[in-house]
Amino acid sequence: MYDIYSIRRDFPVLNEVIYLDNAATSQTPRQSVEAMNEFFFTYAANYGRGAHRLARKTTEQFEIAREVVANFFNAKAEKVIFTKNTTEGINIVANGLEWFSGDRIITSIIEHHSNYLPWIALRKYGVKLDLIESDREGIIDPKNIEDVITGRTKLIAISHISNVFGSVQDIMKIVKIGHKNDVKVLIDAAQSAGHSELSFREIGCDFLAMPGHKGLLGPQGTGVLIADDPASLAPSVLGGGAVESVRGCEYELLEPPNRFEAGTPNIPGVIGLGRSVEYVQDLGLMNIHNHVNMISRLAAKDLSDIQGVKVYGPPDRAGLVSFNVGELNPHDVSLILDETNKICTRSGYHCAMPALQFLDVQGTVRASFGPYNTIEEVDVLVESVNQLATTFF
């Protein structure tokens, strides 16, 4: 049984606010914080850099976290690279593949900037970007991707779930289209990891990038890149912990994933992330999936019934709802919701300016949901927006 009120006891801040900003960052459960505290208080040392007992314990716990994450996503541990966020994971791919003038990349106009700017930056190598439009609800037709593939297309980079629309893309079909044409595929799972079933082997993509601090409920500064063939990437950061040997002006890199984790990693964060992934497993991924989608769709429906409120995205959305209240500035709406009922929402462009330009709006208010949000909180949000709309219209 999915006991929402028991779950909420693991997140003390929920006693103080109605937290609806999970698409930006989720709260971290007590159990993960305790795992990080245990690291600091009982065995803190550096990773892989010593024979003493604390160093051995630190390295062991770090690698246990890697195994937990790998098992959760049905991937091999050696394919799991720890990053500080989705952005870093995508940039590892952008900077790690070999590019030639005339190569092409396909992405969409509704991507988060993190799955947009790294590809634009490759223009310095003569790489060209093919931008795909979605429909007005944020759905991308895979056929539109197939239609623009050429013999020079090297990569397709698409978000699984839009952080503006809450729309879900058919990533299985997109991966099949890519591989049929000998094109690699990167999936940005920033809004789906921890909320949707993601088997790396079943999806079959080449790269899967995600944050630790959203659906996986981990601490900020953690993320994961799963690469089917990590050796195909050149590491863009070099230093201690990434090399097997150094002789004069020659060096030999360690095998993946260590060659991508140069320097001291976020050890407590990774340990906390491992515990958070176990927490998500204990709740049941499908339980979370069903709950989060249910309340996001309820919120969208009830908000759309309010006169003067415009809701964006499809009815079968996942995890979030973006909306506007008449011509009111989204930041003003978000601030009023906070000041009147302690409702925490996100406002603005959501790091997806082309998507908002496509909608011809100057930002939206976004309510996004986690495994601990309740129907009662949705009701408070809807009533607060209704009062606001009634006051101004």
Secondary structure, DSSP 8 states (H G I E B T S, - for coil): ---HHHHHTT-GGGGT-EE-BTTT-----HHHHHHHHHIIIII---TTS-SSHHHHHHHHHHHHHHHHHHHHTT--GGGEEEESSHHHHHHHHHHHS---TT-EEEEETTS-GGGTHHHHGGGGGT-EEEEE---TTS---HHHHHHH--TTEEEEEEESB-TTT--B--HHHHHHHHHHTT-EEEEE-TTTBTTB---HHHH--SEEEEESSSTT---TT-EEEEESSGGGS--S---TTSEEEEETTEEEE-STTGGG--SS--HHHHHHHHHHHHHHHHH-HHHHHHHHHHHHHHHHHHHHTSTTEEEES-TT--SEEEEEETT--HHHHHHHHHHHH-EE-EEE-TT-HHHHHHHT-S-EEEEE--TT--HHHHHHHHHHHHHHHHHH-
